[in-house]
């Protein structure tokens, strides 16, 4: 009888599922941030390379 009550209470408890959902949301946000930082990093590198090239070929250097 006690084991049945314990099992029924365990089945009704949803706090573990909520923690897993929050973990999955955090993981998806992290993947998005990493992807955005990677794309932005490449773009910034190209911009600075272009500026450096333009400065090197500017008159007076």
TILUMMI-943693 format. One line per field, with one value per atom (N, C-alpha, C, O): residue number from 1; x, y, z. Coordinates in nm, 2 decimals. Example, Ala and Ser with C-alpha at 12.3 -4.5 7.8 and 13.67 -1.06 7.14 Angstrom:
2
k	c(1 1 1 1 2 2 2 2)
east	c(1.32 1.23 1.32 1.42 1.28 1.37 1.29 1.34)
north	c(-0.57 -0.45 -0.33 -0.33 -0.22 -0.11 0.00 0.11)
up	c(0.78 0.78 0.78 0.85 0.71 0.71 0.79 0.80)
This chain:
61
k	c(1 1 1 1 2 2 2 2 3 3 3 3 4 4 4 4 5 5 5 5 6 6 6 6 7 7 7 7 8 8 8 8 9 9 9 9 10 10 10 10 11 11 11 11 12 12 12 12 13 13 13 13 14 14 14 14 15 15 15 15 16 16 16 16 17 17 17 17 18 18 18 18 19 19 19 19 20 20 20 20 21 21 21 21 22 22 22 22 23 23 23 23 24 24 24 24 25 25 25 25 26 26 26 26 27 27 27 27 28 28 28 28 29 29 29 29 30 30 30 30 31 31 31 31 32 32 32 32 33 33 33 33 34 34 34 34 35 35 35 35 36 36 36 36 37 37 37 37 38 38 38 38 39 39 39 39 40 40 40 40 41 41 41 41 42 42 42 42 43 43 43 43 44 44 44 44 45 45 45 45 46 46 46 46 47 47 47 47 48 48 48 48 49 49 49 49 50 50 50 50 51 51 51 51 52 52 52 52 53 53 53 53 54 54 54 54 55 55 55 55 56 56 56 56 57 57 57 57 58 58 58 58 59 59 59 59 60 60 60 60 61 61 61 61)
east	c(0.08 0.00 0.09 0.06 0.19 0.28 0.35 0.37 0.39 0.47 0.38 0.42 0.25 0.16 0.14 0.13 0.12 0.11 0.23 0.22 0.35 0.47 0.49 0.53 0.45 0.46 0.36 0.39 0.24 0.14 0.18 0.16 0.24 0.29 0.41 0.42 0.49 0.60 0.55 0.61 0.45 0.40 0.33 0.35 0.27 0.20 0.30 0.27 0.42 0.52 0.58 0.63 0.56 0.61 0.73 0.77 0.79 0.90 1.02 1.10 1.04 1.15 1.14 1.24 1.02 0.99 1.02 1.07 0.98 1.00 1.15 1.19 1.23 1.37 1.43 1.52 1.39 1.44 1.40 1.48 1.28 1.24 1.32 1.36 1.35 1.43 1.57 1.63 1.62 1.75 1.76 1.86 1.66 1.65 1.64 1.70 1.56 1.55 1.69 1.73 1.76 1.89 1.99 2.07 1.98 2.07 2.04 2.14 1.92 1.88 1.93 1.98 1.91 1.95 2.11 2.16 2.18 2.32 2.37 2.46 2.30 2.34 2.32 2.40 2.21 2.18 2.28 2.32 2.32 2.42 2.56 2.63 2.59 2.72 2.72 2.81 2.60 2.59 2.60 2.66 2.53 2.53 2.67 2.72 2.74 2.88 2.97 3.06 2.96 3.05 3.02 3.12 2.90 2.87 2.91 2.97 2.89 2.93 3.08 3.13 3.15 3.29 3.36 3.45 3.30 3.36 3.33 3.42 3.21 3.18 3.27 3.32 3.29 3.38 3.52 3.59 3.57 3.71 3.72 3.82 3.62 3.62 3.62 3.69 3.54 3.53 3.67 3.71 3.73 3.86 3.97 4.06 3.96 4.06 4.04 4.14 3.92 3.89 3.94 3.99 3.92 3.96 4.11 4.17 4.18 4.33 4.38 4.48 4.32 4.37 4.35 4.44 4.24 4.21 4.31 4.35 4.34 4.44 4.58 4.65 4.61 4.75 4.76 4.87 4.66 4.66 4.62 4.62 4.60 4.56 4.68 4.80 4.66 4.78 4.84 4.77 4.97 5.04 5.10 5.17 5.08 5.15 5.28 5.34)
north	c(-0.12 0.00 0.13 0.22 0.13 0.24 0.26 0.37 0.15 0.16 0.21 0.28 0.17 0.22 0.37 0.44 0.42 0.56 0.64 0.74 0.58 0.65 0.65 0.75 0.54 0.54 0.64 0.70 0.64 0.74 0.88 0.96 0.91 1.05 1.08 1.19 0.98 1.00 1.03 1.12 0.96 0.98 1.12 1.18 1.17 1.30 1.42 1.53 1.39 1.50 1.54 1.45 1.66 1.71 1.81 1.87 1.82 1.91 1.87 1.95 1.74 1.69 1.72 1.76 1.71 1.74 1.89 1.93 1.97 2.12 2.15 2.23 2.09 2.11 2.07 2.13 1.96 1.91 2.01 2.03 2.06 2.15 2.28 2.33 2.33 2.45 2.42 2.51 2.30 2.26 2.26 2.31 2.21 2.20 2.34 2.37 2.43 2.57 2.64 2.71 2.62 2.68 2.63 2.71 2.50 2.44 2.50 2.54 2.52 2.58 2.72 2.77 2.80 2.94 2.94 3.03 2.85 2.85 2.82 2.88 2.73 2.69 2.82 2.84 2.89 3.01 3.11 3.18 3.14 3.24 3.20 3.29 3.07 3.03 3.05 3.09 3.01 3.03 3.18 3.21 3.26 3.41 3.46 3.55 3.42 3.48 3.43 3.51 3.31 3.26 3.34 3.38 3.36 3.44 3.58 3.64 3.64 3.78 3.79 3.89 3.70 3.70 3.70 3.78 3.62 3.62 3.75 3.80 3.81 3.93 4.04 4.13 4.05 4.15 4.14 4.24 4.01 3.99 4.04 4.11 4.01 4.06 4.21 4.27 4.27 4.42 4.48 4.57 4.43 4.49 4.46 4.54 4.34 4.31 4.41 4.46 4.44 4.54 4.68 4.75 4.72 4.85 4.86 4.96 4.75 4.75 4.76 4.83 4.69 4.69 4.83 4.88 4.89 5.03 5.13 5.22 5.11 5.21 5.19 5.28 5.06 5.04 5.09 5.13 5.09 5.14 5.29 5.34 5.36 5.50 5.58 5.55 5.70 5.79 5.84 5.87 5.86 5.91 5.80 5.84 5.68 5.57 5.53 5.44)
up	c(0.00 0.00 0.00 -0.07 0.08 0.09 -0.04 -0.09 -0.10 -0.23 -0.34 -0.43 -0.34 -0.44 -0.43 -0.53 -0.30 -0.28 -0.33 -0.39 -0.30 -0.34 -0.49 -0.54 -0.55 -0.70 -0.76 -0.86 -0.71 -0.76 -0.75 -0.84 -0.63 -0.61 -0.70 -0.75 -0.73 -0.82 -0.96 -1.03 -1.01 -1.14 -1.16 -1.26 -1.05 -1.06 -1.05 -1.09 -1.00 -0.98 -1.11 -1.18 -1.15 -1.28 -1.27 -1.37 -1.15 -1.14 -1.22 -1.27 -1.23 -1.31 -1.45 -1.52 -1.51 -1.65 -1.67 -1.78 -1.58 -1.59 -1.60 -1.68 -1.52 -1.52 -1.65 -1.70 -1.70 -1.83 -1.94 -2.03 -1.94 -2.04 -2.03 -2.14 -1.91 -1.90 -1.95 -2.01 -1.92 -1.97 -2.13 -2.19 -2.19 -2.33 -2.39 -2.50 -2.33 -2.38 -2.37 -2.46 -2.26 -2.24 -2.34 -2.39 -2.37 -2.47 -2.61 -2.68 -2.65 -2.78 -2.79 -2.89 -2.68 -2.68 -2.69 -2.77 -2.63 -2.64 -2.78 -2.83 -2.84 -2.98 -3.07 -3.16 -3.05 -3.13 -3.11 -3.21 -2.99 -2.96 -3.02 -3.08 -3.01 -3.07 -3.23 -3.29 -3.29 -3.43 -3.47 -3.57 -3.40 -3.43 -3.41 -3.49 -3.30 -3.28 -3.39 -3.42 -3.43 -3.54 -3.67 -3.73 -3.70 -3.83 -3.81 -3.91 -3.70 -3.68 -3.68 -3.73 -3.62 -3.61 -3.75 -3.78 -3.84 -3.98 -4.05 -4.12 -4.03 -4.09 -4.04 -4.12 -3.91 -3.86 -3.91 -3.94 -3.92 -3.97 -4.11 -4.15 -4.20 -4.33 -4.34 -4.42 -4.26 -4.26 -4.22 -4.29 -4.12 -4.08 -4.18 -4.20 -4.25 -4.36 -4.47 -4.52 -4.51 -4.61 -4.57 -4.66 -4.45 -4.40 -4.41 -4.45 -4.36 -4.36 -4.50 -4.53 -4.59 -4.73 -4.79 -4.86 -4.76 -4.82 -4.76 -4.83 -4.63 -4.57 -4.62 -4.64 -4.65 -4.71 -4.85 -4.88 -4.92 -5.06 -5.07 -5.18 -4.96 -4.96 -5.00 -4.96 -5.07 -5.10 -4.97 -4.87 -4.97 -4.85 -4.76 -4.67 -4.80 -4.72 -4.78 -4.73)
